[in-house]
Amino acid sequence: MPPGMGRLLIKCLLMIKFTLLLIVAVSIQSFGRGFAQDNISLSLEKAHLKKAFKAIEEQGVFRFVYKDEILPRERRIDIHVYNRPLDEVLDKILEHTTLTYRRLNGNLIVITTNQDPAKEAPVFSVLITGKVTDGKGEPLAGVTVVEKGTTNGVTTKDDGVFAMNVSTADATLVFSYIGFATQEIKLENGRTSVTIQMMASNSNMQEVIVVGYGQTRKSLVTGSISSVRSEQLATVSSTRVDQALQGRTAGVVVLPTSGQPGAGLNIRIRGASSNRNSNPLYIIDGVRAGGIEYLDPSEIASIDILKDAASAAIYGAEGSNGVIIITTKTGKRNSSDVTYSGQYSQQSLKDGFINMMNAQQYQQYLQEAGVAGAPTPADVALIGNGTNWLKEVMQTAPQQHHSLQFSGGTDRSNYLVSGSLFTQEGIVGGDKARFNRYTVRFNGEHKVKPWLTIGNRLSYSHHKRRAISDNNEFGS
């Protein structure tokens, strides 16, 4: 086993062990929430039915769909239950009313009337349920669903689900939402469930972007905002995030300071500055950062670069050199994904990069230049062609990168646990010029209330760099 490989293997195993512990903790928490999800606790006095339904929804499992006009306005209930089954709680809430309920897909509760048809035949008798998503499969809330030719309609909830009664089994539903093309679906062959994907509209609506202390049309600042997405970062082999910006953002100059492993880069967005340095301001997940060398490219969801003074005005003088806004990845709703990426490569200098003079040619050069004490051809004949020191110094150096991610989420929560390992040796100096980086990240969010979301962005990074003297004619 090569020197140092044992320590590297131990560090890698420790990182994987830590990641697995985080995953087990998240799974146990999710299992605990799902184990008692059918049990409800309520304590209400003189409460309207709508308030009771909302109190159950706030416990994070069930969703209610109903029409406001079917709820009796004068009805008030007193209920005190603890950890009781949902069916038992709903029976108490709806007793002495003409209402009943149906459970769809496990957690969707539809409230309907249960009147005698001989006394009052319902106008809308066919129950239709469905879900509305956007072009990426994400649920859309607030989409208007109307039965064509009537005023009968509902809007979708936060998870994109809706339920409504229509007049006939062959009714036509019209779906409309700002920024999306209106769509119509005709119900046929007894169809009672609808899933629709709405596509963005190609209208000429002016998109508005908040910039600094005001707002303006996107067309006025498009040339001043550049974006790099995670799909673009995945196509390059970069040791640092700033390396991935090279050649991908117009007007941004990214130049390396050295060819050694882990060496930083100079990023110039608005040219040279007079405020002591010309480096841009880094904002990572909304927090100011001093640098981005600790980030692994596999953690990045998007990079936005603000170039002009208007787009960076909110950051004050610190943003005068431009602003780089980085957003890290999070889990997607209603999904569970495991992603691994690995890379191992060899770095070497191309043969014939620089043609060096041999000993005879160097002796002839010194003699023709008139250098005092230059060796004679007889002296050089004793050593032959000499040594090509450039070839002796250069060597083949390994580089490897491994990334493992676990992500997922529900309607209300999402999480991402990731770990990465990167090692690189230099083609000059070997293990005396190397860069190692280990990162672990845990991002999570939970929607406690419709107006309150709690989340975290936790990351641990360990990076170590060894370098030899460079840019020095004598000391290198």
matplotlib code that plots the C-alpha trace (Angstrom):
import matplotlib.pyplot as plt

x = [0.0, 1.5, 2.6, -0.3, -2.9, -3.7, -4.5, -6.6, -8.6, -9.2, -10.4, -12.7, -14.3, -14.8, -16.6, -18.9, -19.6, -20.6, -22.8, -24.6, -25.2, -26.9, -29.1, -30.2, -31.1, -33.2, -34.9, -35.7, -37.3, -39.4, -40.5, -41.5, -43.7, -45.3, -46.0, -48.7, -49.8, -53.5, -53.8, -55.1, -55.1, -57.5, -58.7, -61.3, -64.2, -67.1, -65.1, -66.4, -66.0, -63.6, -61.3, -61.4, -60.4, -57.5, -56.3, -56.0, -54.2, -51.7, -50.6, -48.9, -50.5, -54.0, -55.5, -59.2, -61.1, -64.7, -66.9, -67.4, -71.2, -71.9, -70.5, -73.3, -72.4, -74.3, -72.6, -70.1, -68.3, -66.5, -64.0, -61.1, -59.3, -55.7, -54.0, -57.2, -57.8, -58.8, -62.1, -63.2, -62.3, -64.2, -67.3, -67.4, -66.9, -69.6, -72.2, -75.6, -74.8, -75.7, -72.0, -69.9, -66.3, -64.3, -60.5, -58.6, -55.0, -54.6, -54.2, -56.8, -60.1, -63.1, -66.1, -69.4, -73.2, -75.2, -78.8, -81.8, -82.0, -85.8, -85.7, -83.0, -81.1, -77.5, -76.7, -73.2, -73.2, -70.0, -66.8, -63.6, -60.1, -56.7, -53.3, -51.7, -47.9, -45.6, -43.3, -40.7, -43.2, -43.4, -46.9, -48.7, -50.7, -53.5, -54.4, -58.0, -60.1, -63.5, -66.3, -66.7, -69.9, -70.6, -69.3, -68.5, -64.7, -62.0, -58.3, -55.5, -53.8, -50.1, -49.5, -51.3, -54.3, -57.9, -61.3, -64.7, -68.2, -69.3, -72.7, -72.2, -69.8, -68.7, -68.0, -65.1, -62.6, -60.7, -57.3, -55.8, -52.8, -50.8, -47.8, -49.1, -51.1, -54.8, -55.8, -59.1, -59.8, -63.0, -64.1, -64.9, -65.7, -66.4, -63.1, -63.0, -59.3, -57.2, -53.4, -52.3, -49.0, -49.2, -46.7, -45.3, -46.9, -44.9, -46.7, -45.0, -45.5, -42.6, -40.7, -39.7, -36.5, -35.8, -32.4, -31.1, -33.7, -36.2, -37.3, -36.9, -37.7, -35.5, -34.7, -32.8, -30.4, -30.1, -26.6, -25.6, -26.6, -24.9, -26.0, -24.2, -26.4, -25.4, -25.9, -23.1, -20.8, -21.2, -19.6, -16.2, -13.5, -12.8, -11.0, -12.6, -15.8, -14.1, -12.4, -15.8, -16.5, -13.7, -15.1, -18.7, -19.6, -19.3, -17.4, -15.9, -12.1, -10.9, -7.1, -5.1, -2.4, -0.3, -0.5, -0.1, -2.9, -5.5, -4.1, -6.5, -7.8, -8.2, -11.8, -12.3, -15.9, -15.6, -11.9, -9.3, -10.7, -9.4, -10.8, -7.7, -8.6, -10.6, -12.1, -15.9, -18.3, -19.3, -22.8, -23.4, -27.0, -27.7, -24.7, -21.5, -18.4, -14.7, -14.0, -15.3, -12.3, -14.1, -17.0, -17.1, -18.6, -21.0, -22.8, -23.7, -27.2, -26.6, -24.2, -25.5, -23.0, -24.2, -22.0, -23.2, -23.8, -27.6, -27.8, -25.3, -26.6, -28.2, -24.7, -23.3, -19.5, -18.7, -20.5, -18.6, -16.4, -19.4, -21.3, -21.2, -24.3, -24.0, -27.0, -26.3, -28.5, -31.5, -33.8, -36.8, -40.4, -41.9, -38.7, -35.9, -32.6, -29.1, -26.4, -22.7, -20.1, -16.5, -13.4, -9.8, -7.3, -3.6, -2.0, 1.1, 3.0, 2.7, 5.8, 7.8, 6.2, 9.6, 12.6, 15.6, 19.2, 21.5, 25.0, 26.7, 24.2, 24.4, 28.2, 28.0, 25.5, 27.8, 30.9, 29.2, 27.8, 31.3, 30.7, 33.8, 34.8, 32.5, 33.3, 35.2, 33.9, 36.4, 34.9, 31.4, 32.4, 33.1, 29.4, 27.7, 24.3, 23.9, 20.6, 17.2, 16.2, 12.7, 11.9, 13.4, 11.3, 8.0, 6.1, 2.7, 0.5, -2.9, -6.1, -9.4, -12.8, -15.7, -19.1, -22.1, -25.5, -28.7, -31.7, -35.5, -38.5, -42.2, -44.9, -43.6, -40.0, -36.9, -33.3, -29.9, -26.9, -23.7, -20.1, -17.2, -13.5, -10.9, -7.2, -4.7, -0.9, 1.3, 3.2, 6.1, 7.0, 4.7, 3.3, 5.2, 2.7, -0.7, -4.3, -6.7, -10.3, -13.1, -16.6, -19.8, -23.1, -26.6, -29.3, -32.9, -36.2, -39.5, -42.7, -44.2, -46.9, -48.0, -46.2, -43.2, -40.4, -37.5, -34.3, -30.6, -27.5, -24.8, -21.4, -18.1, -15.0, -11.4, -8.9, -5.1, -2.6, 1.1, 3.1, 6.6, 8.1, 7.1, 7.4, 11.0, 13.9, 16.4, 14.4, 12.1]
y = [0.0, 3.4, 5.7, 7.7, 5.5, 3.8, 7.2, 8.2, 5.0, 5.5, 9.1, 8.0, 5.2, 7.6, 10.0, 7.3, 6.1, 9.7, 10.1, 6.8, 7.9, 11.0, 9.0, 6.6, 9.6, 11.1, 7.8, 7.2, 10.6, 10.1, 6.6, 8.2, 10.7, 8.1, 5.6, 7.6, 9.6, 8.4, 9.6, 13.1, 15.3, 18.3, 20.7, 23.1, 24.9, 26.6, 26.2, 26.3, 23.2, 25.0, 25.7, 22.1, 20.9, 23.5, 22.3, 18.7, 19.9, 21.8, 18.5, 17.9, 14.7, 15.2, 17.6, 18.5, 19.5, 20.9, 23.8, 26.5, 26.7, 23.2, 23.8, 24.9, 28.4, 28.1, 24.8, 25.1, 22.1, 21.3, 18.5, 17.3, 14.2, 13.0, 10.6, 9.2, 7.6, 10.1, 8.3, 8.6, 12.3, 13.0, 11.1, 13.4, 16.6, 15.7, 14.2, 16.0, 17.3, 16.2, 16.0, 12.9, 12.3, 10.1, 9.3, 9.3, 8.2, 7.8, 11.4, 13.4, 13.9, 15.0, 16.5, 16.1, 16.4, 13.3, 14.7, 12.7, 12.9, 13.0, 16.2, 18.1, 16.7, 18.0, 20.2, 18.8, 15.1, 13.7, 13.9, 14.6, 14.6, 15.4, 17.0, 19.8, 20.1, 22.3, 21.3, 19.9, 17.8, 20.2, 20.7, 24.0, 25.7, 28.2, 26.9, 27.7, 24.7, 25.6, 23.4, 24.9, 26.9, 27.2, 29.2, 26.0, 26.0, 25.4, 26.1, 23.6, 23.4, 23.6, 20.1, 20.7, 18.5, 19.5, 17.9, 19.2, 18.0, 18.5, 18.4, 15.6, 12.7, 14.2, 17.8, 19.8, 21.2, 24.4, 24.9, 28.4, 30.0, 33.1, 32.5, 29.2, 28.3, 27.6, 24.0, 22.1, 18.5, 16.7, 13.9, 10.7, 7.0, 7.6, 9.3, 10.7, 11.4, 13.9, 14.5, 17.5, 19.1, 22.8, 24.4, 27.9, 30.5, 32.2, 35.5, 38.8, 39.4, 41.5, 39.6, 41.7, 41.3, 42.9, 44.8, 46.7, 49.1, 48.8, 46.7, 46.7, 44.6, 41.7, 42.9, 45.9, 43.8, 40.5, 41.5, 42.1, 38.7, 35.5, 32.0, 28.6, 25.6, 22.3, 20.5, 22.6, 22.0, 18.2, 18.3, 19.5, 18.1, 21.0, 20.9, 24.2, 26.0, 29.1, 26.9, 25.9, 29.5, 29.7, 30.3, 30.0, 33.6, 36.4, 39.4, 37.6, 37.0, 34.0, 33.5, 31.0, 32.3, 29.0, 25.6, 23.9, 21.7, 23.7, 27.1, 29.9, 31.9, 35.6, 36.5, 39.9, 40.9, 44.7, 45.1, 46.5, 48.3, 51.0, 49.6, 47.6, 44.5, 43.5, 40.3, 39.9, 39.4, 35.8, 35.0, 31.3, 30.3, 33.9, 34.3, 36.3, 34.1, 35.0, 32.4, 29.4, 27.0, 24.8, 24.1, 21.0, 21.5, 18.5, 20.5, 23.4, 23.9, 27.3, 30.2, 33.7, 36.5, 40.1, 42.4, 46.0, 48.5, 48.4, 44.6, 44.7, 47.9, 46.1, 44.9, 48.4, 49.1, 45.4, 44.6, 47.2, 44.4, 42.3, 39.6, 35.8, 34.2, 30.4, 28.2, 24.6, 21.6, 20.5, 17.5, 17.4, 16.9, 13.5, 11.7, 9.7, 9.7, 8.2, 9.7, 8.7, 10.1, 9.0, 10.0, 8.8, 10.4, 10.8, 14.2, 14.5, 17.0, 16.5, 15.2, 17.8, 20.7, 22.5, 21.4, 21.8, 22.2, 19.3, 19.7, 20.3, 22.8, 24.7, 24.8, 26.2, 28.8, 29.9, 30.0, 32.1, 34.4, 35.0, 34.0, 33.8, 30.4, 28.6, 24.9, 23.6, 20.9, 18.5, 19.2, 18.5, 15.3, 13.8, 14.1, 13.4, 14.9, 15.8, 15.7, 17.0, 18.5, 19.5, 15.9, 14.7, 17.1, 16.4, 13.2, 11.6, 12.6, 11.0, 12.9, 11.4, 12.7, 10.9, 12.2, 10.4, 12.1, 11.0, 13.3, 13.2, 14.8, 14.9, 17.5, 19.5, 18.5, 17.8, 16.8, 16.3, 14.5, 14.4, 13.7, 14.2, 13.3, 15.0, 14.5, 15.8, 15.6, 18.0, 17.0, 18.8, 17.8, 14.8, 14.5, 17.6, 19.6, 18.2, 19.2, 17.2, 18.1, 16.3, 17.7, 16.6, 18.5, 18.3, 20.6, 20.3, 22.2, 21.7, 23.7, 24.1, 26.5, 27.9, 31.1, 29.5, 27.3, 26.1, 24.8, 24.4, 24.5, 22.5, 21.8, 20.5, 20.9, 19.9, 21.0, 20.8, 22.1, 21.5, 23.6, 24.2, 27.6, 28.8, 31.9, 32.2, 31.7, 30.7, 29.3, 27.0]
z = [0.0, -1.0, 1.9, 3.4, 1.7, 5.1, 6.8, 3.8, 4.0, 7.7, 7.2, 4.4, 6.6, 9.4, 7.1, 5.8, 9.3, 10.4, 7.3, 8.1, 11.7, 10.4, 8.0, 10.8, 13.0, 10.3, 9.5, 13.2, 13.5, 10.3, 11.6, 14.9, 13.1, 10.9, 13.7, 15.4, 12.5, 12.8, 16.4, 17.0, 20.1, 20.4, 23.0, 21.7, 23.3, 21.3, 18.1, 14.6, 12.5, 10.2, 13.2, 14.2, 10.8, 10.7, 14.1, 12.8, 9.7, 11.8, 13.3, 10.0, 8.5, 7.2, 4.7, 4.5, 1.4, 1.6, 0.5, 3.0, 2.4, 3.5, 7.0, 9.5, 10.7, 14.0, 14.9, 17.7, 19.4, 22.6, 22.3, 24.5, 23.2, 23.5, 21.2, 19.8, 16.3, 13.6, 12.8, 16.4, 16.5, 13.3, 14.5, 17.5, 15.5, 12.9, 15.2, 15.0, 11.5, 8.0, 7.1, 6.5, 5.4, 3.1, 3.3, 0.0, -0.5, 3.2, 4.3, 2.2, 4.0, 1.9, 3.8, 2.0, 2.9, 3.7, 3.2, 2.2, -1.6, -1.4, 0.6, -1.2, -4.2, -4.3, -7.3, -7.6, -7.1, -8.7, -6.6, -8.5, -6.9, -8.4, -8.2, -10.1, -10.7, -12.7, -15.6, -13.1, -11.2, -8.2, -6.7, -7.5, -4.7, -5.5, -9.0, -9.8, -10.9, -12.3, -13.9, -17.3, -17.8, -14.1, -11.1, -9.3, -8.5, -5.9, -5.6, -4.9, -1.5, -0.7, -1.9, -5.2, -4.3, -4.9, -4.5, -5.8, -6.7, -10.3, -11.8, -14.4, -15.0, -18.3, -17.1, -18.3, -15.8, -16.5, -14.8, -14.7, -12.9, -13.3, -15.5, -16.8, -19.9, -19.1, -19.7, -20.1, -19.3, -20.1, -17.8, -19.7, -19.0, -15.3, -14.6, -11.1, -10.6, -12.5, -12.5, -14.6, -15.4, -16.2, -18.6, -18.2, -20.5, -23.2, -22.7, -22.8, -19.1, -17.7, -15.0, -12.0, -10.0, -6.7, -6.9, -3.9, -2.6, -5.4, -8.3, -12.1, -15.1, -15.8, -19.3, -17.7, -15.6, -17.6, -18.8, -15.2, -13.7, -14.7, -13.4, -13.2, -12.4, -10.8, -14.1, -15.6, -12.6, -13.0, -16.5, -15.3, -13.1, -10.7, -7.4, -6.3, -7.0, -8.4, -11.0, -12.3, -13.2, -15.7, -19.2, -18.0, -17.0, -19.5, -18.2, -15.2, -15.2, -13.3, -13.3, -11.3, -8.9, -9.2, -10.7, -7.4, -5.9, -4.0, -5.1, -5.0, -8.0, -8.6, -9.5, -11.0, -11.7, -12.0, -12.6, -10.1, -7.1, -4.8, -1.5, -0.6, -2.6, -5.7, -4.5, -4.8, -1.8, -1.2, 0.0, 0.8, 1.7, 2.7, 4.9, 4.2, 3.8, 3.6, 0.9, -0.9, -0.8, 1.8, -0.6, -2.8, -6.3, -5.7, -2.9, -5.1, -6.5, -8.2, -8.5, -9.3, -10.0, -9.6, -11.7, -11.7, -8.9, -9.2, -8.6, -5.7, -4.1, -1.1, 0.0, 0.3, -0.2, 0.3, -2.9, -5.0, -6.4, -7.4, -5.5, -5.9, -4.4, -3.8, -2.9, -1.7, -2.5, -0.6, -0.8, -3.1, -2.1, -2.0, -3.1, -1.8, -3.7, -3.3, -5.5, -5.8, -8.0, -8.1, -10.2, -10.3, -12.7, -13.4, -14.0, -16.1, -18.3, -22.0, -23.7, -25.5, -23.5, -23.5, -25.5, -23.3, -24.5, -23.8, -22.4, -25.8, -26.9, -23.6, -23.8, -27.4, -26.2, -23.3, -25.6, -28.3, -25.7, -24.4, -20.9, -18.8, -17.6, -20.1, -20.3, -23.3, -25.7, -24.0, -20.6, -21.9, -23.7, -20.3, -19.2, -22.5, -23.0, -19.3, -17.4, -18.5, -15.1, -16.2, -17.0, -13.8, -11.7, -13.4, -12.5, -12.8, -9.9, -8.9, -8.2, -6.9, -5.9, -4.3, -3.3, -1.7, -1.1, 0.5, 0.0, 0.2, 1.6, 2.2, 1.7, 4.7, 5.2, 3.2, 4.0, 2.3, 3.9, 1.9, 2.3, -0.1, -0.3, -2.6, -2.8, -5.3, -5.6, -7.7, -10.8, -9.1, -5.6, -5.3, -1.8, -0.8, -2.9, -2.2, -1.3, 0.8, 1.5, 3.4, 3.8, 5.4, 5.0, 6.4, 5.1, 6.3, 6.3, 8.0, 7.3, 10.8, 9.8, 6.4, 7.5, 9.4, 8.0, 10.2, 8.6, 9.0, 6.9, 8.7, 7.1, 8.3, 6.2, 6.7, 4.1, 4.3, 1.7, 1.4, -1.1, -2.3, -3.1, -6.6, -8.7, -7.4, -9.8, -7.1, -4.2, -6.1]

ax = plt.figure().add_subplot(projection="3d")
ax.plot(x, y, z, "-o")
ax.set_aspect("equal")
plt.show()
